[in-house]
Amino acid sequence: MNKQIAMNRLCCILAEMNARNRQKEKSLARMEHARLERGNPVRVYEGMRFVRRFEHSRNN
């Protein structure tokens, strides 16, 4: 009886730990995605055939 109660408690504790770890990983992945540096595109492709479109750079 005591072994079964202890095993049930351990299972609950481990399940909670796993849920917290999954939530942390999800949060870290979201933060990493938001941290990416974004800027002007280096190359631009358009159409179904992915034809490269050349744009003039704006040098002032």
Secondary structure, DSSP 8 states (H G I E B T S, - for coil): -HHHHHHHHHHHHHHHHHHHHHHHHHHHHHHHHHHS---S-S-EEETTTTEEE-------
